[in-house]
Amino acid sequence: MNKEFIKFLRKSYNLNQRDFAKIVNCSFALIALVEVGKRRVTENLEEKIKDAFDLDENQIQSITAIIKNFGEGAPPFI
């Protein structure tokens, strides 16, 4: 899980950073710093996100693939 994953997930749920942080049970500042690349995604934060959004490894891999395809300029659902 990386900053792009968190930002994609947050925006997919139409959440601002503060609301996302409340759901995940962490500070708004942490989410903001992760999204700009000044902090890394720790195992603890990753677990909180998985629990809060009920994500399993298959879902994480699927989201990661979508993000990768976006980054390469290809539409994600082709």
C-alpha positions as CSV (number, residue, x, y, z in Angstrom):
1,M,0.0,0.0,0.0
2,N,1.3,3.4,-0.9
3,K,0.3,7.1,-1.1
4,E,-1.4,6.6,-4.4
5,F,-3.5,3.7,-3.0
6,I,-4.7,5.8,-0.1
7,K,-5.6,8.8,-2.2
8,F,-7.4,6.6,-4.7
9,L,-9.3,4.8,-2.0
10,R,-10.2,8.1,-0.2
11,K,-11.4,9.7,-3.4
12,S,-13.3,6.6,-4.4
13,Y,-15.4,7.0,-1.2
14,N,-15.7,10.8,-1.9
15,L,-14.0,11.5,1.5
16,N,-11.8,14.5,2.4
17,Q,-8.6,13.8,4.4
18,R,-10.2,14.6,7.7
19,D,-13.2,12.2,7.2
20,F,-10.9,9.5,5.9
21,A,-8.7,9.9,9.0
22,K,-11.7,9.6,11.3
23,I,-12.8,6.4,9.6
24,V,-9.3,4.9,9.8
25,N,-8.8,6.2,13.4
26,C,-5.6,8.1,12.8
27,S,-4.7,11.8,12.6
28,F,-5.6,14.0,9.7
29,A,-2.0,15.2,9.6
30,L,-0.8,11.6,9.0
31,I,-3.0,11.1,6.0
32,A,-2.0,14.5,4.6
33,L,1.7,13.8,5.1
34,V,1.3,10.3,3.5
35,E,-0.5,11.7,0.5
36,V,2.2,14.2,-0.2
37,G,5.0,11.7,0.3
38,K,6.5,13.0,3.5
39,R,5.5,10.0,5.6
40,R,5.4,6.3,4.5
41,V,2.5,3.9,5.0
42,T,3.4,1.9,8.1
43,E,2.1,-1.6,8.8
44,N,-0.1,-0.2,11.5
45,L,-1.7,2.3,9.2
46,E,-2.1,-0.3,6.5
47,E,-3.9,-2.6,9.0
48,K,-6.2,0.2,10.1
49,I,-7.2,0.9,6.5
50,K,-7.8,-2.7,5.7
51,D,-10.0,-3.0,8.8
52,A,-11.9,0.2,8.3
53,F,-12.7,-0.6,4.6
54,D,-12.9,-4.4,5.0
55,L,-10.2,-5.0,2.4
56,D,-8.7,-8.3,1.6
57,E,-5.5,-9.0,-0.4
58,N,-7.4,-9.6,-3.6
59,Q,-9.1,-6.2,-3.4
60,I,-5.8,-4.5,-2.6
61,Q,-4.2,-6.2,-5.6
62,S,-7.2,-5.1,-7.9
63,I,-7.0,-1.5,-6.7
64,T,-3.3,-1.5,-7.1
65,A,-3.7,-2.7,-10.7
66,I,-6.2,0.0,-11.5
67,I,-3.9,2.6,-10.1
68,K,-1.0,1.2,-12.2
69,N,-3.1,1.3,-15.3
70,F,-4.2,4.9,-14.7
71,G,-0.5,5.8,-14.3
72,E,0.3,4.2,-17.6
73,G,-2.5,6.2,-19.3
74,A,-4.7,3.2,-20.1
75,P,-8.4,3.1,-19.2
76,P,-8.7,0.8,-16.2
77,F,-11.7,-1.3,-17.4
78,I,-10.5,-2.3,-20.9
